[in-house]
Structure formats: C-alpha cells, structure tokens
Amino acid sequence: MTDYNILISDDSVAMRQMLTLTLSDASYNVTEANDGKQALELAKSQSFDLIITDVNMPLLDGLSLVRELRALPEYQFKPILLLTTETDPEKKKKAKTVGATGWIIKPFDPDKLLAAIRKVLR
C-alpha cells in the first residue's frame, strides 16, 4: 500500500466503484463520499493527500467543494482534481479560479487518471 490517502466524491455509485477499483488496484487508500457535503465533512475530520470530485452533485457541487476546501489551512495546497462530463471552457475557467488543480473528462481512462495522480502527488 502507498501512504497516499485519496478522497473521491461523486453522486454516482458506479463512478465511485470504478474510481475505487482503479485507485485501490494502484495501491492508493481510498475513501468515498456520495456528495460534496459528505466530502467536506470527511476532509475536516481526516487528512487526505488528494481529492477527486465530480462537478455536478447534490447538496454541495464540486466547484463549491473546492472553494470550501481551499479555505481550510490543511487543504490550501493539496491537489484537487475535478472529474466531470462537463466540457464547457467557462466551467473550466471557474474551476481554476476557485482553486482546482486539474480537470479530467469522464469517462476516464484509468491509465491517464493514474498518470495525472502521480504527477500531482509528486
């Protein structure tokens, strides 16, 4: 096992399962949240090295989650990747503005996702 703890946040059970399988197979420790609100609570109570979140979720969307996380001292510089079906350049720009580290389009390619993760965890 690596010592990296990754929090994934997505309201799709299938997407969380695919992410967990991909990340666990690569020896990452994975914690799942089914929406942004739950992800924020988990992030406040545990320490994560990376957060991967969907953009469109109930209760607290991905962009708001990034904004909330960046306001916490522990997450000011931790990598946060958005994993989404959104391709709108304006949304991407907004994601950068609120502090997202990167943007990955769904459906994701497991190898590309893992390469992006290795890059941001360096």
Contacts in CASP RR format, 6 or more apart in sequence:
PFRMAT RR
TARGET T0000
AUTHOR 0000-0000-0000
METHOD contacts of the structure
MODEL  1
MTDYNILISDDSVAMRQMLTLTLSDASYNVTEANDGKQALELAKSQSFDL
IITDVNMPLLDGLSLVRELRALPEYQFKPILLLTTETDPEKKKKAKTVGA
TGWIIKPFDPDKLLAAIRKVLR
1 27 0 8 1.000
1 29 0 8 1.000
2 26 0 8 1.000
2 27 0 8 1.000
2 28 0 8 1.000
2 29 0 8 1.000
3 29 0 8 1.000
4 28 0 8 1.000
4 29 0 8 1.000
4 49 0 8 1.000
4 50 0 8 1.000
4 121 0 8 1.000
5 28 0 8 1.000
5 29 0 8 1.000
5 31 0 8 1.000
5 46 0 8 1.000
5 47 0 8 1.000
5 48 0 8 1.000
5 49 0 8 1.000
5 50 0 8 1.000
6 23 0 8 1.000
6 28 0 8 1.000
6 29 0 8 1.000
6 30 0 8 1.000
6 31 0 8 1.000
6 48 0 8 1.000
6 49 0 8 1.000
6 50 0 8 1.000
6 51 0 8 1.000
6 52 0 8 1.000
6 117 0 8 1.000
7 30 0 8 1.000
7 31 0 8 1.000
7 32 0 8 1.000
7 33 0 8 1.000
7 39 0 8 1.000
7 42 0 8 1.000
7 43 0 8 1.000
7 46 0 8 1.000
7 48 0 8 1.000
7 50 0 8 1.000
7 51 0 8 1.000
7 52 0 8 1.000
8 16 0 8 1.000
8 19 0 8 1.000
8 20 0 8 1.000
8 23 0 8 1.000
8 30 0 8 1.000
8 31 0 8 1.000
8 32 0 8 1.000
8 33 0 8 1.000
8 51 0 8 1.000
8 52 0 8 1.000
8 53 0 8 1.000
9 32 0 8 1.000
9 33 0 8 1.000
9 34 0 8 1.000
9 35 0 8 1.000
9 36 0 8 1.000
9 38 0 8 1.000
9 39 0 8 1.000
9 51 0 8 1.000
9 52 0 8 1.000
9 53 0 8 1.000
9 54 0 8 1.000
9 57 0 8 1.000
9 62 0 8 1.000
9 65 0 8 1.000
10 16 0 8 1.000
10 19 0 8 1.000
10 34 0 8 1.000
10 53 0 8 1.000
10 54 0 8 1.000
10 57 0 8 1.000
10 83 0 8 1.000
11 34 0 8 1.000
11 35 0 8 1.000
11 54 0 8 1.000
11 56 0 8 1.000
11 57 0 8 1.000
11 58 0 8 1.000
12 54 0 8 1.000
13 34 0 8 1.000
15 54 0 8 1.000
15 83 0 8 1.000
15 106 0 8 1.000
16 32 0 8 1.000
16 34 0 8 1.000
18 108 0 8 1.000
19 30 0 8 1.000
19 52 0 8 1.000
19 83 0 8 1.000
20 30 0 8 1.000
20 32 0 8 1.000
22 110 0 8 1.000
22 113 0 8 1.000
22 114 0 8 1.000
23 30 0 8 1.000
23 114 0 8 1.000
23 117 0 8 1.000
24 30 0 8 1.000
26 114 0 8 1.000
26 117 0 8 1.000
28 117 0 8 1.000
31 42 0 8 1.000
31 46 0 8 1.000
31 48 0 8 1.000
33 39 0 8 1.000
33 42 0 8 1.000
35 57 0 8 1.000
35 58 0 8 1.000
35 59 0 8 1.000
35 60 0 8 1.000
36 53 0 8 1.000
36 57 0 8 1.000
36 59 0 8 1.000
36 60 0 8 1.000
36 61 0 8 1.000
36 62 0 8 1.000
36 64 0 8 1.000
36 65 0 8 1.000
37 59 0 8 1.000
37 60 0 8 1.000
38 59 0 8 1.000
39 51 0 8 1.000
39 53 0 8 1.000
39 60 0 8 1.000
39 65 0 8 1.000
40 60 0 8 1.000
40 65 0 8 1.000
40 68 0 8 1.000
40 69 0 8 1.000
42 48 0 8 1.000
43 51 0 8 1.000
43 69 0 8 1.000
43 72 0 8 1.000
43 75 0 8 1.000
44 72 0 8 1.000
47 74 0 8 1.000
48 78 0 8 1.000
49 78 0 8 1.000
49 79 0 8 1.000
49 121 0 8 1.000
50 78 0 8 1.000
50 79 0 8 1.000
50 80 0 8 1.000
50 81 0 8 1.000
50 117 0 8 1.000
50 120 0 8 1.000
50 121 0 8 1.000
51 65 0 8 1.000
51 69 0 8 1.000
51 75 0 8 1.000
51 78 0 8 1.000
51 79 0 8 1.000
51 80 0 8 1.000
51 81 0 8 1.000
52 80 0 8 1.000
52 81 0 8 1.000
52 82 0 8 1.000
52 83 0 8 1.000
52 104 0 8 1.000
53 62 0 8 1.000
53 65 0 8 1.000
53 66 0 8 1.000
53 80 0 8 1.000
53 81 0 8 1.000
53 82 0 8 1.000
53 83 0 8 1.000
54 62 0 8 1.000
54 82 0 8 1.000
54 83 0 8 1.000
54 84 0 8 1.000
55 61 0 8 1.000
55 62 0 8 1.000
55 63 0 8 1.000
55 82 0 8 1.000
55 84 0 8 1.000
55 86 0 8 1.000
55 91 0 8 1.000
55 95 0 8 1.000
56 62 0 8 1.000
56 84 0 8 1.000
56 85 0 8 1.000
56 86 0 8 1.000
57 65 0 8 1.000
60 68 0 8 1.000
62 82 0 8 1.000
63 82 0 8 1.000
63 91 0 8 1.000
63 94 0 8 1.000
63 95 0 8 1.000
63 98 0 8 1.000
63 100 0 8 1.000
66 80 0 8 1.000
66 82 0 8 1.000
66 95 0 8 1.000
66 98 0 8 1.000
66 99 0 8 1.000
66 100 0 8 1.000
67 98 0 8 1.000
67 99 0 8 1.000
69 75 0 8 1.000
69 78 0 8 1.000
69 80 0 8 1.000
70 76 0 8 1.000
70 80 0 8 1.000
70 98 0 8 1.000
70 99 0 8 1.000
79 101 0 8 1.000
79 102 0 8 1.000
79 120 0 8 1.000
79 121 0 8 1.000
80 99 0 8 1.000
80 100 0 8 1.000
80 101 0 8 1.000
80 102 0 8 1.000
81 100 0 8 1.000
81 101 0 8 1.000
81 102 0 8 1.000
81 103 0 8 1.000
81 104 0 8 1.000
81 116 0 8 1.000
81 117 0 8 1.000
81 120 0 8 1.000
82 95 0 8 1.000
82 100 0 8 1.000
82 102 0 8 1.000
82 103 0 8 1.000
82 104 0 8 1.000
83 104 0 8 1.000
83 106 0 8 1.000
83 108 0 8 1.000
83 113 0 8 1.000
84 91 0 8 1.000
84 103 0 8 1.000
84 104 0 8 1.000
84 105 0 8 1.000
84 106 0 8 1.000
85 105 0 8 1.000
85 106 0 8 1.000
86 92 0 8 1.000
87 105 0 8 1.000
92 103 0 8 1.000
95 102 0 8 1.000
95 103 0 8 1.000
101 120 0 8 1.000
102 116 0 8 1.000
102 120 0 8 1.000
104 112 0 8 1.000
104 113 0 8 1.000
104 116 0 8 1.000
END
